[in-house]
C-alpha cells in the first residue's frame, strides 16, 4: 500500500480546480406522454456540451429513486445555471436540477 505524506496531500490539493456538479432529478412531468422524446433531445444536448468540453462527465443514473443523472461541468455555477435552465427536459418539466460547487483534480478520468 502506498503511503501518502501530508506534504504530498498539500501539493495535490493545491492543484484542484473548481467545477460545478449537477444532480438531475425527475420533474413533475416525468411521466408525460412525450417525455421519452424530450429526454432524447436532452441527451443530444449533453453530447453537444461534451463536444464543447463544458460537460466533462455525464452519468445517467438508473434504479430506484428520483435521481436520473449526475454531471460535472467545467464552468462557473452561474453559467451552468443558464445552461441547465435552457435544457429541453428542464424547460418541459421532465427533469429538475440542483447545482453544487465542487473541486476536482484536473486530468482525473473515469476508467
Gaussian input, Z-matrix of N, CA and C with variables (Angstrom, degrees):
# hf/3-21g

backbone

0 1
 N
 C     1     B1
 C     2     B2     1     A1
 N     3     B3     2     A2     1     D1
 C     4     B4     3     A3     2     D2
 C     5     B5     4     A4     3     D3
 N     6     B6     5     A5     4     D4
 C     7     B7     6     A6     5     D5
 C     8     B8     7     A7     6     D6
 N     9     B9     8     A8     7     D7
 C    10    B10     9     A9     8     D8
 C    11    B11    10    A10     9     D9
 N    12    B12    11    A11    10    D10
 C    13    B13    12    A12    11    D11
 C    14    B14    13    A13    12    D12
 N    15    B15    14    A14    13    D13
 C    16    B16    15    A15    14    D14
 C    17    B17    16    A16    15    D15
 N    18    B18    17    A17    16    D16
 C    19    B19    18    A18    17    D17
 C    20    B20    19    A19    18    D18
 N    21    B21    20    A20    19    D19
 C    22    B22    21    A21    20    D20
 C    23    B23    22    A22    21    D21
 N    24    B24    23    A23    22    D22
 C    25    B25    24    A24    23    D23
 C    26    B26    25    A25    24    D24
 N    27    B27    26    A26    25    D25
 C    28    B28    27    A27    26    D26
 C    29    B29    28    A28    27    D27
 N    30    B30    29    A29    28    D28
 C    31    B31    30    A30    29    D29
 C    32    B32    31    A31    30    D30
 N    33    B33    32    A32    31    D31
 C    34    B34    33    A33    32    D32
 C    35    B35    34    A34    33    D33
 N    36    B36    35    A35    34    D34
 C    37    B37    36    A36    35    D35
 C    38    B38    37    A37    36    D36
 N    39    B39    38    A38    37    D37
 C    40    B40    39    A39    38    D38
 C    41    B41    40    A40    39    D39
 N    42    B42    41    A41    40    D40
 C    43    B43    42    A42    41    D41
 C    44    B44    43    A43    42    D42
 N    45    B45    44    A44    43    D43
 C    46    B46    45    A45    44    D44
 C    47    B47    46    A46    45    D45
 N    48    B48    47    A47    46    D46
 C    49    B49    48    A48    47    D47
 C    50    B50    49    A49    48    D48
 N    51    B51    50    A50    49    D49
 C    52    B52    51    A51    50    D50
 C    53    B53    52    A52    51    D51
 N    54    B54    53    A53    52    D52
 C    55    B55    54    A54    53    D53
 C    56    B56    55    A55    54    D54
 N    57    B57    56    A56    55    D55
 C    58    B58    57    A57    56    D56
 C    59    B59    58    A58    57    D57
 N    60    B60    59    A59    58    D58
 C    61    B61    60    A60    59    D59
 C    62    B62    61    A61    60    D60
 N    63    B63    62    A62    61    D61
 C    64    B64    63    A63    62    D62
 C    65    B65    64    A64    63    D63
 N    66    B66    65    A65    64    D64
 C    67    B67    66    A66    65    D65
 C    68    B68    67    A67    66    D66
 N    69    B69    68    A68    67    D67
 C    70    B70    69    A69    68    D68
 C    71    B71    70    A70    69    D69
 N    72    B72    71    A71    70    D70
 C    73    B73    72    A72    71    D71
 C    74    B74    73    A73    72    D72
 N    75    B75    74    A74    73    D73
 C    76    B76    75    A75    74    D74
 C    77    B77    76    A76    75    D75
 N    78    B78    77    A77    76    D76
 C    79    B79    78    A78    77    D77
 C    80    B80    79    A79    78    D78
 N    81    B81    80    A80    79    D79
 C    82    B82    81    A81    80    D80
 C    83    B83    82    A82    81    D81
 N    84    B84    83    A83    82    D82
 C    85    B85    84    A84    83    D83
 C    86    B86    85    A85    84    D84
 N    87    B87    86    A86    85    D85
 C    88    B88    87    A87    86    D86
 C    89    B89    88    A88    87    D87
 N    90    B90    89    A89    88    D88
 C    91    B91    90    A90    89    D89
 C    92    B92    91    A91    90    D90
 N    93    B93    92    A92    91    D91
 C    94    B94    93    A93    92    D92
 C    95    B95    94    A94    93    D93
 N    96    B96    95    A95    94    D94
 C    97    B97    96    A96    95    D95
 C    98    B98    97    A97    96    D96
 N    99    B99    98    A98    97    D97
 C   100   B100    99    A99    98    D98
 C   101   B101   100   A100    99    D99
 N   102   B102   101   A101   100   D100
 C   103   B103   102   A102   101   D101
 C   104   B104   103   A103   102   D102
 N   105   B105   104   A104   103   D103
 C   106   B106   105   A105   104   D104
 C   107   B107   106   A106   105   D105
 N   108   B108   107   A107   106   D106
 C   109   B109   108   A108   107   D107
 C   110   B110   109   A109   108   D108
 N   111   B111   110   A110   109   D109
 C   112   B112   111   A111   110   D110
 C   113   B113   112   A112   111   D111
 N   114   B114   113   A113   112   D112
 C   115   B115   114   A114   113   D113
 C   116   B116   115   A115   114   D114
 N   117   B117   116   A116   115   D115
 C   118   B118   117   A117   116   D116
 C   119   B119   118   A118   117   D117
 N   120   B120   119   A119   118   D118
 C   121   B121   120   A120   119   D119
 C   122   B122   121   A121   120   D120
 N   123   B123   122   A122   121   D121
 C   124   B124   123   A123   122   D122
 C   125   B125   124   A124   123   D123
 N   126   B126   125   A125   124   D124
 C   127   B127   126   A126   125   D125
 C   128   B128   127   A127   126   D126
 N   129   B129   128   A128   127   D127
 C   130   B130   129   A129   128   D128
 C   131   B131   130   A130   129   D129
 N   132   B132   131   A131   130   D130
 C   133   B133   132   A132   131   D131
 C   134   B134   133   A133   132   D132
 N   135   B135   134   A134   133   D133
 C   136   B136   135   A135   134   D134
 C   137   B137   136   A136   135   D135
 N   138   B138   137   A137   136   D136
 C   139   B139   138   A138   137   D137
 C   140   B140   139   A139   138   D138
 N   141   B141   140   A140   139   D139
 C   142   B142   141   A141   140   D140
 C   143   B143   142   A142   141   D141
 N   144   B144   143   A143   142   D142
 C   145   B145   144   A144   143   D143
 C   146   B146   145   A145   144   D144
 N   147   B147   146   A146   145   D145
 C   148   B148   147   A147   146   D146
 C   149   B149   148   A148   147   D147
 N   150   B150   149   A149   148   D148
 C   151   B151   150   A150   149   D149
 C   152   B152   151   A151   150   D150
 N   153   B153   152   A152   151   D151
 C   154   B154   153   A153   152   D152
 C   155   B155   154   A154   153   D153
 N   156   B156   155   A155   154   D154
 C   157   B157   156   A156   155   D155
 C   158   B158   157   A157   156   D156
 N   159   B159   158   A158   157   D157
 C   160   B160   159   A159   158   D158
 C   161   B161   160   A160   159   D159
 N   162   B162   161   A161   160   D160
 C   163   B163   162   A162   161   D161
 C   164   B164   163   A163   162   D162
 N   165   B165   164   A164   163   D163
 C   166   B166   165   A165   164   D164
 C   167   B167   166   A166   165   D165
 N   168   B168   167   A167   166   D166
 C   169   B169   168   A168   167   D167
 C   170   B170   169   A169   168   D168
 N   171   B171   170   A170   169   D169
 C   172   B172   171   A171   170   D170
 C   173   B173   172   A172   171   D171
 N   174   B174   173   A173   172   D172
 C   175   B175   174   A174   173   D173
 C   176   B176   175   A175   174   D174
 N   177   B177   176   A176   175   D175
 C   178   B178   177   A177   176   D176
 C   179   B179   178   A178   177   D177
 N   180   B180   179   A179   178   D178
 C   181   B181   180   A180   179   D179
 C   182   B182   181   A181   180   D180
 N   183   B183   182   A182   181   D181
 C   184   B184   183   A183   182   D182
 C   185   B185   184   A184   183   D183
 N   186   B186   185   A185   184   D184
 C   187   B187   186   A186   185   D185
 C   188   B188   187   A187   186   D186
 N   189   B189   188   A188   187   D187
 C   190   B190   189   A189   188   D188
 C   191   B191   190   A190   189   D189
 N   192   B192   191   A191   190   D190
 C   193   B193   192   A192   191   D191
 C   194   B194   193   A193   192   D192
 N   195   B195   194   A194   193   D193
 C   196   B196   195   A195   194   D194
 C   197   B197   196   A196   195   D195
 N   198   B198   197   A197   196   D196
 C   199   B199   198   A198   197   D197
 C   200   B200   199   A199   198   D198
 N   201   B201   200   A200   199   D199
 C   202   B202   201   A201   200   D200
 C   203   B203   202   A202   201   D201
 N   204   B204   203   A203   202   D202
 C   205   B205   204   A204   203   D203
 C   206   B206   205   A205   204   D204
 N   207   B207   206   A206   205   D205
 C   208   B208   207   A207   206   D206
 C   209   B209   208   A208   207   D207
 N   210   B210   209   A209   208   D208
 C   211   B211   210   A210   209   D209
 C   212   B212   211   A211   210   D210
 N   213   B213   212   A212   211   D211
 C   214   B214   213   A213   212   D212
 C   215   B215   214   A214   213   D213
 N   216   B216   215   A215   214   D214
 C   217   B217   216   A216   215   D215
 C   218   B218   217   A217   216   D216
 N   219   B219   218   A218   217   D217
 C   220   B220   219   A219   218   D218
 C   221   B221   220   A220   219   D219
 N   222   B222   221   A221   220   D220
 C   223   B223   222   A222   221   D221
 C   224   B224   223   A223   222   D222
 N   225   B225   224   A224   223   D223
 C   226   B226   225   A225   224   D224
 C   227   B227   226   A226   225   D225
 N   228   B228   227   A227   226   D226
 C   229   B229   228   A228   227   D227
 C   230   B230   229   A229   228   D228
 N   231   B231   230   A230   229   D229
 C   232   B232   231   A231   230   D230
 C   233   B233   232   A232   231   D231
 N   234   B234   233   A233   232   D232
 C   235   B235   234   A234   233   D233
 C   236   B236   235   A235   234   D234
 N   237   B237   236   A236   235   D235
 C   238   B238   237   A237   236   D236
 C   239   B239   238   A238   237   D237
 N   240   B240   239   A239   238   D238
 C   241   B241   240   A240   239   D239
 C   242   B242   241   A241   240   D240
 N   243   B243   242   A242   241   D241
 C   244   B244   243   A243   242   D242
 C   245   B245   244   A244   243   D243
 N   246   B246   245   A245   244   D244
 C   247   B247   246   A246   245   D245
 C   248   B248   247   A247   246   D246
 N   249   B249   248   A248   247   D247
 C   250   B250   249   A249   248   D248
 C   251   B251   250   A250   249   D249
 N   252   B252   251   A251   250   D250
 C   253   B253   252   A252   251   D251
 C   254   B254   253   A253   252   D252
 N   255   B255   254   A254   253   D253
 C   256   B256   255   A255   254   D254
 C   257   B257   256   A256   255   D255
 N   258   B258   257   A257   256   D256
 C   259   B259   258   A258   257   D257
 C   260   B260   259   A259   258   D258
 N   261   B261   260   A260   259   D259
 C   262   B262   261   A261   260   D260
 C   263   B263   262   A262   261   D261
 N   264   B264   263   A263   262   D262
 C   265   B265   264   A264   263   D263
 C   266   B266   265   A265   264   D264
 N   267   B267   266   A266   265   D265
 C   268   B268   267   A267   266   D266
 C   269   B269   268   A268   267   D267
 N   270   B270   269   A269   268   D268
 C   271   B271   270   A270   269   D269
 C   272   B272   271   A271   270   D270
 N   273   B273   272   A272   271   D271
 C   274   B274   273   A273   272   D272
 C   275   B275   274   A274   273   D273
 N   276   B276   275   A275   274   D274
 C   277   B277   276   A276   275   D275
 C   278   B278   277   A277   276   D276
 N   279   B279   278   A278   277   D277
 C   280   B280   279   A279   278   D278
 C   281   B281   280   A280   279   D279
 N   282   B282   281   A281   280   D280
 C   283   B283   282   A282   281   D281
 C   284   B284   283   A283   282   D282
 N   285   B285   284   A284   283   D283
 C   286   B286   285   A285   284   D284
 C   287   B287   286   A286   285   D285
 N   288   B288   287   A287   286   D286
 C   289   B289   288   A288   287   D287
 C   290   B290   289   A289   288   D288
 N   291   B291   290   A290   289   D289
 C   292   B292   291   A291   290   D290
 C   293   B293   292   A292   291   D291
 N   294   B294   293   A293   292   D292
 C   295   B295   294   A294   293   D293
 C   296   B296   295   A295   294   D294
 N   297   B297   296   A296   295   D295
 C   298   B298   297   A297   296   D296
 C   299   B299   298   A298   297   D297
 N   300   B300   299   A299   298   D298
 C   301   B301   300   A300   299   D299
 C   302   B302   301   A301   300   D300
 N   303   B303   302   A302   301   D301
 C   304   B304   303   A303   302   D302
 C   305   B305   304   A304   303   D303
 N   306   B306   305   A305   304   D304
 C   307   B307   306   A306   305   D305
 C   308   B308   307   A307   306   D306
 N   309   B309   308   A308   307   D307
 C   310   B310   309   A309   308   D308
 C   311   B311   310   A310   309   D309
 N   312   B312   311   A311   310   D310
 C   313   B313   312   A312   311   D311
 C   314   B314   313   A313   312   D312
 N   315   B315   314   A314   313   D313
 C   316   B316   315   A315   314   D314
 C   317   B317   316   A316   315   D315
 N   318   B318   317   A317   316   D316
 C   319   B319   318   A318   317   D317
 C   320   B320   319   A319   318   D318
 N   321   B321   320   A320   319   D319
 C   322   B322   321   A321   320   D320
 C   323   B323   322   A322   321   D321
 N   324   B324   323   A323   322   D322
 C   325   B325   324   A324   323   D323
 C   326   B326   325   A325   324   D324
 N   327   B327   326   A326   325   D325
 C   328   B328   327   A327   326   D326
 C   329   B329   328   A328   327   D327
 N   330   B330   329   A329   328   D328
 C   331   B331   330   A330   329   D329
 C   332   B332   331   A331   330   D330

   B1=1.4407
   B2=1.5290
   B3=1.3158
   B4=1.4531
   B5=1.5213
   B6=1.3080
   B7=1.4599
   B8=1.5248
   B9=1.3180
   B10=1.4637
   B11=1.5284
   B12=1.3097
   B13=1.4696
   B14=1.5307
   B15=1.3176
   B16=1.4670
   B17=1.5260
   B18=1.3274
   B19=1.4632
   B20=1.5317
   B21=1.3241
   B22=1.4637
   B23=1.5229
   B24=1.3276
   B25=1.4647
   B26=1.5259
   B27=1.3253
   B28=1.4747
   B29=1.5258
   B30=1.3238
   B31=1.4713
   B32=1.5261
   B33=1.3139
   B34=1.4622
   B35=1.5226
   B36=1.3227
   B37=1.4624
   B38=1.5248
   B39=1.3223
   B40=1.4659
   B41=1.5313
   B42=1.3070
   B43=1.4648
   B44=1.5219
   B45=1.3340
   B46=1.4683
   B47=1.5174
   B48=1.3219
   B49=1.4596
   B50=1.5231
   B51=1.3215
   B52=1.4645
   B53=1.5299
   B54=1.3084
   B55=1.4610
   B56=1.5233
   B57=1.3011
   B58=1.4657
   B59=1.5229
   B60=1.3243
   B61=1.4630
   B62=1.5247
   B63=1.3255
   B64=1.4620
   B65=1.5213
   B66=1.3150
   B67=1.4586
   B68=1.5230
   B69=1.3183
   B70=1.4643
   B71=1.5236
   B72=1.3264
   B73=1.4702
   B74=1.5226
   B75=1.3302
   B76=1.4615
   B77=1.5245
   B78=1.3231
   B79=1.4520
   B80=1.5204
   B81=1.3252
   B82=1.4619
   B83=1.5371
   B84=1.3217
   B85=1.4697
   B86=1.5303
   B87=1.3221
   B88=1.4675
   B89=1.5279
   B90=1.3045
   B91=1.4696
   B92=1.5290
   B93=1.3112
   B94=1.4684
   B95=1.5260
   B96=1.3135
   B97=1.4656
   B98=1.5293
   B99=1.3206
   B100=1.4654
   B101=1.5347
   B102=1.3272
   B103=1.4658
   B104=1.5286
   B105=1.3185
   B106=1.4760
   B107=1.5273
   B108=1.3332
   B109=1.4719
   B110=1.5328
   B111=1.3118
   B112=1.4680
   B113=1.5261
   B114=1.3193
   B115=1.4666
   B116=1.5277
   B117=1.3141
   B118=1.4645
   B119=1.5325
   B120=1.3395
   B121=1.4666
   B122=1.5328
   B123=1.3286
   B124=1.4679
   B125=1.5366
   B126=1.3222
   B127=1.4623
   B128=1.5188
   B129=1.3287
   B130=1.4741
   B131=1.5322
   B132=1.3294
   B133=1.4657
   B134=1.5319
   B135=1.3202
   B136=1.4602
   B137=1.5254
   B138=1.3341
   B139=1.4657
   B140=1.5243
   B141=1.3333
   B142=1.4653
   B143=1.5272
   B144=1.3224
   B145=1.4655
   B146=1.5205
   B147=1.3238
   B148=1.4692
   B149=1.5263
   B150=1.3254
   B151=1.4666
   B152=1.5302
   B153=1.3345
   B154=1.4661
   B155=1.5235
   B156=1.3255
   B157=1.4625
   B158=1.5284
   B159=1.3267
   B160=1.4622
   B161=1.5218
   B162=1.3204
   B163=1.4632
   B164=1.5256
   B165=1.3407
   B166=1.4689
   B167=1.5193
   B168=1.3150
   B169=1.4574
   B170=1.5197
   B171=1.3163
   B172=1.4590
   B173=1.5241
   B174=1.3210
   B175=1.4569
   B176=1.5249
   B177=1.3351
   B178=1.4601
   B179=1.5256
   B180=1.3213
   B181=1.4646
   B182=1.5211
   B183=1.3195
   B184=1.4612
   B185=1.5253
   B186=1.2975
   B187=1.4573
   B188=1.5122
   B189=1.3137
   B190=1.4571
   B191=1.5242
   B192=1.2967
   B193=1.4606
   B194=1.5157
   B195=1.3161
   B196=1.4552
   B197=1.5213
   B198=1.3340
   B199=1.4622
   B200=1.5210
   B201=1.3231
   B202=1.4670
   B203=1.5153
   B204=1.3496
   B205=1.4501
   B206=1.5084
   B207=1.3311
   B208=1.4500
   B209=1.5163
   B210=1.3120
   B211=1.4582
   B212=1.5148
   B213=1.3267
   B214=1.4597
   B215=1.5328
   B216=1.3228
   B217=1.4606
   B218=1.5192
   B219=1.3153
   B220=1.4587
   B221=1.5209
   B222=1.3211
   B223=1.4574
   B224=1.5209
   B225=1.3334
   B226=1.4638
   B227=1.5284
   B228=1.3305
   B229=1.4613
   B230=1.5249
   B231=1.3330
   B232=1.4729
   B233=1.5252
   B234=1.3172
   B235=1.4646
   B236=1.5256
   B237=1.3242
   B238=1.4594
   B239=1.5296
   B240=1.3137
   B241=1.4724
   B242=1.5349
   B243=1.3169
   B244=1.4706
   B245=1.5279
   B246=1.3165
   B247=1.4700
   B248=1.5266
   B249=1.3106
   B250=1.4666
   B251=1.5242
   B252=1.3259
   B253=1.4651
   B254=1.5298
   B255=1.3363
   B256=1.4593
   B257=1.5166
   B258=1.3144
   B259=1.4554
   B260=1.5268
   B261=1.3356
   B262=1.4670
   B263=1.5270
   B264=1.3215
   B265=1.4685
   B266=1.5287
   B267=1.3148
   B268=1.4639
   B269=1.5256
   B270=1.3268
   B271=1.4683
   B272=1.5238
   B273=1.3303
   B274=1.4698
   B275=1.5330
   B276=1.3274
   B277=1.4584
   B278=1.5160
   B279=1.3250
   B280=1.4645
   B281=1.5314
   B282=1.3275
   B283=1.4572
   B284=1.5265
   B285=1.3222
   B286=1.4549
   B287=1.5202
   B288=1.3221
   B289=1.4662
   B290=1.5122
   B291=1.3243
   B292=1.4568
   B293=1.5169
   B294=1.3220
   B295=1.4632
   B296=1.5255
   B297=1.3259
   B298=1.4598
   B299=1.5253
   B300=1.3207
   B301=1.4571
   B302=1.5229
   B303=1.3026
   B304=1.4650
   B305=1.5208
   B306=1.3054
   B307=1.4573
   B308=1.5236
   B309=1.2992
   B310=1.4503
   B311=1.5252
   B312=1.2920
   B313=1.4484
   B314=1.5275
   B315=1.3400
   B316=1.4645
   B317=1.5281
   B318=1.3205
   B319=1.4630
   B320=1.5128
   B321=1.3419
   B322=1.4645
   B323=1.5275
   B324=1.2897
   B325=1.4601
   B326=1.5185
   B327=1.3098
   B328=1.4581
   B329=1.5209
   B330=1.2958
   B331=1.4662
   B332=1.5129
   A1=109.45
   A2=116.81
   A3=121.84
   A4=110.25
   A5=116.22
   A6=121.17
   A7=107.44
   A8=115.91
   A9=121.86
   A10=107.94
   A11=115.53
   A12=119.72
   A13=110.41
   A14=115.46
   A15=120.92
   A16=110.32
   A17=116.56
   A18=121.19
   A19=110.42
   A20=117.07
   A21=121.13
   A22=110.30
   A23=116.67
   A24=120.03
   A25=110.93
   A26=116.68
   A27=120.20
   A28=111.19
   A29=117.12
   A30=121.19
   A31=110.46
   A32=117.12
   A33=121.03
   A34=111.20
   A35=116.88
   A36=120.35
   A37=111.76
   A38=117.21
   A39=120.96
   A40=111.79
   A41=117.35
   A42=121.71
   A43=113.62
   A44=117.52
   A45=119.07
   A46=110.26
   A47=114.75
   A48=122.52
   A49=108.27
   A50=115.78
   A51=120.16
   A52=110.29
   A53=115.87
   A54=124.19
   A55=107.90
   A56=116.26
   A57=121.57
   A58=107.97
   A59=116.10
   A60=121.77
   A61=107.95
   A62=115.88
   A63=121.57
   A64=108.72
   A65=115.22
   A66=121.34
   A67=106.86
   A68=116.06
   A69=122.35
   A70=108.05
   A71=114.99
   A72=121.34
   A73=110.26
   A74=114.55
   A75=120.21
   A76=108.91
   A77=115.35
   A78=120.67
   A79=111.00
   A80=116.98
   A81=120.83
   A82=113.41
   A83=117.13
   A84=120.98
   A85=112.71
   A86=116.61
   A87=121.64
   A88=111.93
   A89=117.23
   A90=121.83
   A91=112.90
   A92=118.47
   A93=120.89
   A94=111.07
   A95=115.15
   A96=121.33
   A97=112.44
   A98=116.87
   A99=120.59
   A100=113.00
   A101=117.78
   A102=121.56
   A103=112.16
   A104=118.80
   A105=120.73
   A106=111.27
   A107=116.99
   A108=120.36
   A109=110.48
   A110=116.28
   A111=120.63
   A112=109.81
   A113=117.24
   A114=120.39
   A115=111.85
   A116=116.90
   A117=120.64
   A118=109.78
   A119=116.56
   A120=120.80
   A121=111.24
   A122=116.85
   A123=121.52
   A124=108.84
   A125=116.86
   A126=121.22
   A127=112.10
   A128=116.56
   A129=120.65
   A130=109.53
   A131=115.80
   A132=120.52
   A133=110.24
   A134=117.64
   A135=120.16
   A136=111.04
   A137=117.06
   A138=119.99
   A139=110.54
   A140=117.12
   A141=120.64
   A142=110.82
   A143=116.40
   A144=120.49
   A145=111.62
   A146=117.38
   A147=120.97
   A148=110.23
   A149=116.28
   A150=120.54
   A151=111.12
   A152=116.93
   A153=121.98
   A154=112.24
   A155=116.43
   A156=124.28
   A157=112.92
   A158=116.51
   A159=120.47
   A160=110.61
   A161=116.82
   A162=122.24
   A163=106.86
   A164=115.45
   A165=121.17
   A166=112.67
   A167=115.44
   A168=121.06
   A169=107.61
   A170=116.47
   A171=121.11
   A172=107.65
   A173=115.86
   A174=121.47
   A175=110.04
   A176=118.23
   A177=118.54
   A178=109.09
   A179=116.44
   A180=121.78
   A181=108.55
   A182=115.90
   A183=121.13
   A184=109.21
   A185=115.93
   A186=119.97
   A187=112.49
   A188=114.86
   A189=121.75
   A190=110.66
   A191=115.79
   A192=120.81
   A193=110.65
   A194=115.71
   A195=119.91
   A196=113.80
   A197=118.69
   A198=120.54
   A199=108.04
   A200=116.27
   A201=121.65
   A202=113.81
   A203=117.28
   A204=118.13
   A205=112.48
   A206=114.44
   A207=123.17
   A208=106.65
   A209=116.57
   A210=120.91
   A211=110.71
   A212=115.33
   A213=121.40
   A214=106.54
   A215=115.55
   A216=122.03
   A217=110.58
   A218=115.80
   A219=122.26
   A220=106.78
   A221=114.99
   A222=121.97
   A223=108.19
   A224=117.09
   A225=119.52
   A226=111.49
   A227=116.15
   A228=121.33
   A229=112.51
   A230=118.33
   A231=120.76
   A232=111.00
   A233=117.04
   A234=120.54
   A235=110.55
   A236=116.77
   A237=121.13
   A238=110.02
   A239=117.10
   A240=121.49
   A241=109.84
   A242=117.34
   A243=121.49
   A244=111.06
   A245=116.74
   A246=120.62
   A247=109.73
   A248=116.09
   A249=119.92
   A250=112.11
   A251=117.65
   A252=120.63
   A253=110.89
   A254=116.94
   A255=121.44
   A256=114.38
   A257=117.82
   A258=122.03
   A259=109.81
   A260=118.98
   A261=120.40
   A262=113.97
   A263=118.00
   A264=120.23
   A265=111.13
   A266=116.99
   A267=120.44
   A268=109.12
   A269=116.02
   A270=120.03
   A271=111.82
   A272=117.27
   A273=122.05
   A274=112.49
   A275=117.56
   A276=120.05
   A277=114.41
   A278=117.33
   A279=121.54
   A280=109.66
   A281=116.18
   A282=122.17
   A283=110.10
   A284=115.67
   A285=123.07
   A286=106.62
   A287=116.60
   A288=118.90
   A289=110.55
   A290=113.95
   A291=121.93
   A292=107.49
   A293=115.78
   A294=121.95
   A295=108.95
   A296=114.84
   A297=121.43
   A298=108.49
   A299=116.71
   A300=119.69
   A301=109.11
   A302=116.23
   A303=120.46
   A304=108.66
   A305=115.88
   A306=121.16
   A307=107.96
   A308=115.40
   A309=120.08
   A310=110.01
   A311=114.34
   A312=121.26
   A313=108.92
   A314=118.79
   A315=120.21
   A316=110.25
   A317=114.96
   A318=120.76
   A319=113.17
   A320=117.75
   A321=119.16
   A322=108.89
   A323=116.81
   A324=121.92
   A325=109.70
   A326=115.18
   A327=120.00
   A328=108.92
   A329=116.90
   A330=120.74
   A331=110.23
   D1=133.67
   D2=179.68
   D3=-76.45
   D4=134.03
   D5=176.62
   D6=-96.51
   D7=126.05
   D8=179.48
   D9=-102.27
   D10=121.99
   D11=-178.27
   D12=-79.38
   D13=163.56
   D14=175.29
   D15=-60.08
   D16=-40.09
   D17=179.96
   D18=-61.90
   D19=-44.39
   D20=178.12
   D21=-61.41
   D22=-43.49
   D23=178.90
   D24=-60.12
   D25=-44.87
   D26=179.58
   D27=-61.77
   D28=-41.41
   D29=178.50
   D30=-61.88
   D31=-46.80
   D32=-178.49
   D33=-67.00
   D34=-43.42
   D35=-179.33
   D36=-63.29
   D37=-31.97
   D38=178.23
   D39=-66.81
   D40=-18.71
   D41=-178.56
   D42=-93.55
   D43=-1.43
   D44=-178.56
   D45=-65.58
   D46=159.22
   D47=-177.10
   D48=-130.38
   D49=148.95
   D50=178.93
   D51=-77.73
   D52=136.06
   D53=175.55
   D54=-134.15
   D55=173.98
   D56=174.47
   D57=-121.62
   D58=121.42
   D59=176.79
   D60=-94.83
   D61=133.98
   D62=179.79
   D63=-118.47
   D64=130.94
   D65=172.82
   D66=-108.71
   D67=123.85
   D68=-177.68
   D69=-105.41
   D70=132.47
   D71=-178.68
   D72=-124.94
   D73=161.94
   D74=173.38
   D75=-59.81
   D76=137.17
   D77=176.57
   D78=-98.84
   D79=-179.24
   D80=-177.75
   D81=-63.26
   D82=-22.20
   D83=-179.60
   D84=-104.14
   D85=23.08
   D86=-178.31
   D87=-54.23
   D88=-36.92
   D89=-177.19
   D90=-93.07
   D91=8.83
   D92=-178.65
   D93=-59.14
   D94=151.52
   D95=-177.34
   D96=-57.02
   D97=-38.16
   D98=-177.11
   D99=-96.71
   D100=13.00
   D101=-175.73
   D102=-59.65
   D103=-41.40
   D104=-177.18
   D105=-63.02
   D106=-41.61
   D107=178.31
   D108=-66.05
   D109=-39.06
   D110=178.71
   D111=-66.37
   D112=-41.22
   D113=178.04
   D114=-64.47
   D115=-32.56
   D116=176.32
   D117=-61.21
   D118=-42.95
   D119=179.10
   D120=-70.44
   D121=-33.85
   D122=172.66
   D123=-58.52
   D124=-45.57
   D125=178.35
   D126=-62.58
   D127=-41.95
   D128=178.01
   D129=-58.76
   D130=-43.54
   D131=179.93
   D132=-63.70
   D133=-38.83
   D134=177.04
   D135=-61.27
   D136=-40.28
   D137=177.19
   D138=-62.70
   D139=-39.89
   D140=177.42
   D141=-62.99
   D142=-44.18
   D143=178.94
   D144=-64.45
   D145=-33.78
   D146=175.20
   D147=-65.72
   D148=-43.27
   D149=179.00
   D150=-62.14
   D151=-33.86
   D152=178.01
   D153=-79.54
   D154=-5.62
   D155=-179.49
   D156=65.59
   D157=24.09
   D158=174.16
   D159=-88.85
   D160=-36.50
   D161=179.15
   D162=-102.60
   D163=99.03
   D164=-173.28
   D165=-74.60
   D166=-41.37
   D167=-177.47
   D168=-135.68
   D169=129.57
   D170=175.57
   D171=-129.56
   D172=126.69
   D173=-176.87
   D174=-130.56
   D175=101.13
   D176=171.10
   D177=-61.72
   D178=141.21
   D179=-178.73
   D180=-108.71
   D181=130.93
   D182=179.00
   D183=-111.59
   D184=169.66
   D185=175.85
   D186=102.33
   D187=-169.44
   D188=-178.71
   D189=-71.53
   D190=161.99
   D191=178.73
   D192=98.94
   D193=174.35
   D194=-176.31
   D195=-102.24
   D196=-1.35
   D197=176.21
   D198=-75.90
   D199=126.76
   D200=-176.43
   D201=-116.52
   D202=-9.49
   D203=178.49
   D204=-173.25
   D205=157.83
   D206=175.91
   D207=-133.98
   D208=133.70
   D209=178.08
   D210=-135.23
   D211=148.90
   D212=174.69
   D213=-118.41
   D214=119.88
   D215=-179.02
   D216=-104.16
   D217=141.55
   D218=172.11
   D219=-97.26
   D220=69.54
   D221=-178.65
   D222=-161.43
   D223=155.30
   D224=177.49
   D225=-65.10
   D226=153.68
   D227=-177.07
   D228=-55.01
   D229=-39.60
   D230=-179.39
   D231=-62.97
   D232=-39.84
   D233=177.96
   D234=-68.27
   D235=-40.67
   D236=179.15
   D237=-64.72
   D238=-38.15
   D239=176.06
   D240=-56.54
   D241=-46.46
   D242=179.42
   D243=-66.59
   D244=-41.51
   D245=178.93
   D246=-60.29
   D247=-49.49
   D248=-177.15
   D249=-68.39
   D250=-35.91
   D251=178.70
   D252=-63.14
   D253=-26.64
   D254=178.81
   D255=-89.54
   D256=-0.92
   D257=-179.90
   D258=-66.05
   D259=134.07
   D260=-177.43
   D261=-59.98
   D262=-34.76
   D263=-179.53
   D264=-74.75
   D265=-32.30
   D266=175.98
   D267=-70.59
   D268=-46.13
   D269=179.68
   D270=-59.63
   D271=-32.97
   D272=-179.33
   D273=-86.65
   D274=-3.42
   D275=-179.30
   D276=77.06
   D277=11.87
   D278=178.24
   D279=-77.15
   D280=-32.86
   D281=178.53
   D282=-130.18
   D283=154.63
   D284=168.46
   D285=-124.49
   D286=170.86
   D287=-178.43
   D288=-149.70
   D289=159.53
   D290=170.58
   D291=-137.07
   D292=145.95
   D293=-177.03
   D294=-113.89
   D295=137.66
   D296=177.70
   D297=-131.70
   D298=129.06
   D299=172.95
   D300=-67.32
   D301=143.04
   D302=178.34
   D303=-150.20
   D304=171.51
   D305=177.12
   D306=-126.73
   D307=147.40
   D308=179.24
   D309=-145.03
   D310=171.81
   D311=179.94
   D312=-98.36
   D313=114.35
   D314=178.36
   D315=-52.91
   D316=136.11
   D317=-179.64
   D318=97.93
   D319=-15.89
   D320=175.58
   D321=-61.50
   D322=146.57
   D323=-179.07
   D324=-151.15
   D325=158.31
   D326=173.93
   D327=-74.32
   D328=145.56
   D329=179.38
   D330=-72.79

